[in-house]
Amino acid sequence: MLVRSTPDAPWLPPGGRADVVRSPVAPAPAGLVRLLVRDGDAVFCARRDDGRLDLPTRAVPADDPDGSATAARLASDVLGPGARPVPVGFVRNVVPVPRAGYPWPTPLAHFTVWSATGRPLCEGDWCDVRDPGSVLRDRHWWPLTGVE
């Protein structure tokens, strides 16, 4: 189910569109997987390389087209070996024409969000998704939290 569409998304090359889709199926090609771990109204976040908070994230290698193996490894690293992630949805970048500097497949690239339960074993912060000032509200995957 299409949750949101952003035509001419400013983070994409000109003419690109970003669609947020709620789906129990992880599409290919997947570029990144993100792990959504909730505790009530809070989600677990890790620090990105730029220092900003975001869901724990991994790049997907070419031999894992839908990212399911990468999501399983990420969930195991964050929550322990018993974690079983399930797809929640994805952000689909639609970029009709390949552009220099755009590192993802064209015309479609998917950035999947997987949900799993448990207590994180790694460092991170819990962020309240109901907080109107949440630092997460500008993330492309935000609509998949179900908070608007």
Phi and psi in degrees as GROMACS dihedral restraints (atoms count N, CA, C in turn):
[ dihedral_restraints ]
;  ai    aj    ak    al  type     phi  dphi    fc
    3     4     5     6     1   -70.7    20    10
    4     5     6     7     1   123.1    20    10
    6     7     8     9     1   -98.1    20    10
    7     8     9    10     1   -39.0    20    10
    9    10    11    12     1  -156.8    20    10
   10    11    12    13     1   145.7    20    10
   12    13    14    15     1  -131.5    20    10
   13    14    15    16     1   134.5    20    10
   15    16    17    18     1  -119.9    20    10
   16    17    18    19     1    95.3    20    10
   18    19    20    21     1   -68.9    20    10
   19    20    21    22     1   148.4    20    10
   21    22    23    24     1    50.9    20    10
   22    23    24    25     1    44.0    20    10
   24    25    26    27     1   -54.3    20    10
   25    26    27    28     1   127.5    20    10
   27    28    29    30     1   -64.3    20    10
   28    29    30    31     1   -19.0    20    10
   30    31    32    33     1   -89.3    20    10
   31    32    33    34     1    -0.9    20    10
   33    34    35    36     1  -111.0    20    10
   34    35    36    37     1   162.4    20    10
   36    37    38    39     1   -58.7    20    10
   37    38    39    40     1   158.2    20    10
   39    40    41    42     1   -51.0    20    10
   40    41    42    43     1   136.0    20    10
   42    43    44    45     1    86.1    20    10
   43    44    45    46     1    -2.4    20    10
   45    46    47    48     1   -78.5    20    10
   46    47    48    49     1   155.5    20    10
   48    49    50    51     1  -133.9    20    10
   49    50    51    52     1   143.6    20    10
   51    52    53    54     1  -116.9    20    10
   52    53    54    55     1   123.2    20    10
   54    55    56    57     1  -112.1    20    10
   55    56    57    58     1   134.9    20    10
   57    58    59    60     1  -103.8    20    10
   58    59    60    61     1   123.0    20    10
   60    61    62    63     1  -124.8    20    10
   61    62    63    64     1   127.8    20    10
   63    64    65    66     1   -87.5    20    10
   64    65    66    67     1   125.5    20    10
   66    67    68    69     1  -160.0    20    10
   67    68    69    70     1   141.7    20    10
   69    70    71    72     1   -84.7    20    10
   70    71    72    73     1     6.8    20    10
   72    73    74    75     1  -120.1    20    10
   73    74    75    76     1   131.1    20    10
   75    76    77    78     1   -89.3    20    10
   76    77    78    79     1   120.6    20    10
   78    79    80    81     1   -84.5    20    10
   79    80    81    82     1   167.7    20    10
   81    82    83    84     1  -119.7    20    10
   82    83    84    85     1   151.6    20    10
   84    85    86    87     1   -81.7    20    10
   85    86    87    88     1   139.7    20    10
   87    88    89    90     1   -97.2    20    10
   88    89    90    91     1   133.0    20    10
   90    91    92    93     1   -97.4    20    10
   91    92    93    94     1   -39.7    20    10
   93    94    95    96     1  -138.9    20    10
   94    95    96    97     1   153.3    20    10
   96    97    98    99     1  -119.7    20    10
   97    98    99   100     1   144.4    20    10
   99   100   101   102     1  -125.7    20    10
  100   101   102   103     1   145.6    20    10
  102   103   104   105     1  -110.2    20    10
  103   104   105   106     1   120.0    20    10
  105   106   107   108     1  -100.0    20    10
  106   107   108   109     1   110.0    20    10
  108   109   110   111     1  -115.7    20    10
  109   110   111   112     1   119.5    20    10
  111   112   113   114     1  -111.0    20    10
  112   113   114   115     1   149.0    20    10
  114   115   116   117     1  -136.5    20    10
  115   116   117   118     1    93.0    20    10
  117   118   119   120     1    64.8    20    10
  118   119   120   121     1  -122.6    20    10
  120   121   122   123     1   -91.5    20    10
  121   122   123   124     1     9.3    20    10
  123   124   125   126     1  -110.3    20    10
  124   125   126   127     1   145.3    20    10
  126   127   128   129     1  -119.7    20    10
  127   128   129   130     1   146.5    20    10
  129   130   131   132     1   -82.7    20    10
  130   131   132   133     1   131.5    20    10
  132   133   134   135     1  -128.7    20    10
  133   134   135   136     1   152.4    20    10
  135   136   137   138     1  -118.8    20    10
  136   137   138   139     1   165.3    20    10
  138   139   140   141     1   -84.0    20    10
  139   140   141   142     1   132.4    20    10
  141   142   143   144     1   -79.5    20    10
  142   143   144   145     1   174.0    20    10
  144   145   146   147     1   -59.0    20    10
  145   146   147   148     1   -30.3    20    10
  147   148   149   150     1   -86.0    20    10
  148   149   150   151     1     4.0    20    10
  150   151   152   153     1    90.3    20    10
  151   152   153   154     1   -11.7    20    10
  153   154   155   156     1   -77.2    20    10
  154   155   156   157     1   151.9    20    10
  156   157   158   159     1   -79.7    20    10
  157   158   159   160     1   144.4    20    10
  159   160   161   162     1  -160.6    20    10
  160   161   162   163     1   167.4    20    10
  162   163   164   165     1   -61.1    20    10
  163   164   165   166     1   148.4    20    10
  165   166   167   168     1   -54.4    20    10
  166   167   168   169     1   134.1    20    10
  168   169   170   171     1  -136.9    20    10
  169   170   171   172     1   146.0    20    10
  171   172   173   174     1  -138.0    20    10
  172   173   174   175     1   144.7    20    10
  174   175   176   177     1   -74.4    20    10
  175   176   177   178     1   146.4    20    10
  177   178   179   180     1  -100.2    20    10
  178   179   180   181     1   124.2    20    10
  180   181   182   183     1   -73.6    20    10
  181   182   183   184     1   161.1    20    10
  183   184   185   186     1   -59.8    20    10
  184   185   186   187     1   -27.5    20    10
  186   187   188   189     1   -84.0    20    10
  187   188   189   190     1     9.5    20    10
  189   190   191   192     1  -131.0    20    10
  190   191   192   193     1    70.8    20    10
  192   193   194   195     1   -52.3    20    10
  193   194   195   196     1   -41.5    20    10
  195   196   197   198     1   -97.1    20    10
  196   197   198   199     1    -1.4    20    10
  198   199   200   201     1    80.2    20    10
  199   200   201   202     1     5.4    20    10
  201   202   203   204     1   -65.0    20    10
  202   203   204   205     1   -40.2    20    10
  204   205   206   207     1   -68.5    20    10
  205   206   207   208     1   -38.4    20    10
  207   208   209   210     1   -66.1    20    10
  208   209   210   211     1   -40.9    20    10
  210   211   212   213     1   -62.6    20    10
  211   212   213   214     1   -40.6    20    10
  213   214   215   216     1   -63.7    20    10
  214   215   216   217     1   -42.7    20    10
  216   217   218   219     1   -65.7    20    10
  217   218   219   220     1   -42.3    20    10
  219   220   221   222     1   -62.6    20    10
  220   221   222   223     1   -46.2    20    10
  222   223   224   225     1   -61.7    20    10
  223   224   225   226     1   -40.1    20    10
  225   226   227   228     1   -64.7    20    10
  226   227   228   229     1   -41.8    20    10
  228   229   230   231     1   -66.6    20    10
  229   230   231   232     1   -37.2    20    10
  231   232   233   234     1   -82.7    20    10
  232   233   234   235     1   -41.4    20    10
  234   235   236   237     1  -114.3    20    10
  235   236   237   238     1    -9.5    20    10
  237   238   239   240     1   107.5    20    10
  238   239   240   241     1   167.2    20    10
  240   241   242   243     1   -64.6    20    10
  241   242   243   244     1   -16.5    20    10
  243   244   245   246     1   -85.4    20    10
  244   245   246   247     1    -4.7    20    10
  246   247   248   249     1   -67.5    20    10
  247   248   249   250     1   137.5    20    10
  249   250   251   252     1  -127.3    20    10
  250   251   252   253     1    93.8    20    10
  252   253   254   255     1   -74.2    20    10
  253   254   255   256     1   146.5    20    10
  255   256   257   258     1  -127.4    20    10
  256   257   258   259     1   143.3    20    10
  258   259   260   261     1   -66.6    20    10
  259   260   261   262     1   138.6    20    10
  261   262   263   264     1  -105.3    20    10
  262   263   264   265     1   -38.1    20    10
  264   265   266   267     1   168.6    20    10
  265   266   267   268     1  -165.9    20    10
  267   268   269   270     1  -159.7    20    10
  268   269   270   271     1   161.3    20    10
  270   271   272   273     1  -103.7    20    10
  271   272   273   274     1   125.6    20    10
  273   274   275   276     1  -108.5    20    10
  274   275   276   277     1   116.3    20    10
  276   277   278   279     1   -86.9    20    10
  277   278   279   280     1   127.2    20    10
  279   280   281   282     1  -112.2    20    10
  280   281   282   283     1   109.4    20    10
  282   283   284   285     1  -126.9    20    10
  283   284   285   286     1    99.6    20    10
  285   286   287   288     1   -62.9    20    10
  286   287   288   289     1   -33.0    20    10
  288   289   290   291     1  -121.5    20    10
  289   290   291   292     1   124.7    20    10
  291   292   293   294     1   -56.0    20    10
  292   293   294   295     1   140.5    20    10
  294   295   296   297     1  -130.7    20    10
  295   296   297   298     1   143.1    20    10
  297   298   299   300     1   -59.6    20    10
  298   299   300   301     1   136.3    20    10
  300   301   302   303     1    89.0    20    10
  301   302   303   304     1   -11.0    20    10
  303   304   305   306     1   -94.8    20    10
  304   305   306   307     1   111.9    20    10
  306   307   308   309     1   -85.2    20    10
  307   308   309   310     1    -1.3    20    10
  309   310   311   312     1  -101.6    20    10
  310   311   312   313     1   161.5    20    10
  312   313   314   315     1   -60.8    20    10
  313   314   315   316     1   149.3    20    10
  315   316   317   318     1  -123.7    20    10
  316   317   318   319     1   149.4    20    10
  318   319   320   321     1   -83.0    20    10
  319   320   321   322     1   -10.5    20    10
  321   322   323   324     1  -124.1    20    10
  322   323   324   325     1   139.5    20    10
  324   325   326   327     1  -139.9    20    10
  325   326   327   328     1   140.8    20    10
  327   328   329   330     1  -121.1    20    10
  328   329   330   331     1   140.2    20    10
  330   331   332   333     1  -124.1    20    10
  331   332   333   334     1   100.3    20    10
  333   334   335   336     1   -87.9    20    10
  334   335   336   337     1   149.2    20    10
  336   337   338   339     1  -117.3    20    10
  337   338   339   340     1   126.5    20    10
  339   340   341   342     1  -117.1    20    10
  340   341   342   343     1   143.9    20    10
  342   343   344   345     1  -109.0    20    10
  343   344   345   346     1   143.0    20    10
  345   346   347   348     1  -150.8    20    10
  346   347   348   349     1   158.7    20    10
  348   349   350   351     1  -114.8    20    10
  349   350   351   352     1   153.2    20    10
  351   352   353   354     1   142.5    20    10
  352   353   354   355     1  -179.3    20    10
  354   355   356   357     1  -104.3    20    10
  355   356   357   358     1   124.5    20    10
  357   358   359   360     1   -59.4    20    10
  358   359   360   361     1   141.7    20    10
  360   361   362   363     1   -98.3    20    10
  361   362   363   364     1    -5.4    20    10
  363   364   365   366     1  -115.1    20    10
  364   365   366   367     1   170.8    20    10
  366   367   368   369     1   -72.0    20    10
  367   368   369   370     1   145.7    20    10
  369   370   371   372     1   174.9    20    10
  370   371   372   373     1  -174.0    20    10
  372   373   374   375     1  -130.3    20    10
  373   374   375   376     1   149.2    20    10
  375   376   377   378     1   -94.6    20    10
  376   377   378   379     1   128.4    20    10
  378   379   380   381     1  -117.2    20    10
  379   380   381   382     1   130.7    20    10
  381   382   383   384     1   -75.1    20    10
  382   383   384   385     1   117.3    20    10
  384   385   386   387     1   -77.9    20    10
  385   386   387   388     1   -14.2    20    10
  387   388   389   390     1   -85.3    20    10
  388   389   390   391     1   -13.7    20    10
  390   391   392   393     1   -68.5    20    10
  391   392   393   394     1   117.9    20    10
  393   394   395   396     1   -61.5    20    10
  394   395   396   397     1   -19.9    20    10
  396   397   398   399     1   -97.9    20    10
  397   398   399   400     1    13.8    20    10
  399   400   401   402     1   -55.5    20    10
  400   401   402   403     1   136.0    20    10
  402   403   404   405     1   -67.7    20    10
  403   404   405   406     1   -10.2    20    10
  405   406   407   408     1   -88.4    20    10
  406   407   408   409     1   -14.6    20    10
  408   409   410   411     1   -61.5    20    10
  409   410   411   412     1   -20.1    20    10
  411   412   413   414     1   -90.4    20    10
  412   413   414   415     1     0.5    20    10
  414   415   416   417     1   -75.6    20    10
  415   416   417   418     1   143.8    20    10
  417   418   419   420     1   -62.0    20    10
  418   419   420   421     1   -31.4    20    10
  420   421   422   423     1   -81.8    20    10
  421   422   423   424     1    -7.3    20    10
  423   424   425   426     1   -46.0    20    10
  424   425   426   427     1   -46.3    20    10
  426   427   428   429     1   -59.4    20    10
  427   428   429   430     1   -18.5    20    10
  429   430   431   432     1   -76.0    20    10
  430   431   432   433     1    -7.5    20    10
  432   433   434   435     1   -77.1    20    10
  433   434   435   436     1   -17.4    20    10
  435   436   437   438     1    84.8    20    10
  436   437   438   439     1     5.5    20    10
  438   439   440   441     1  -106.6    20    10
  439   440   441   442     1   126.0    20    10
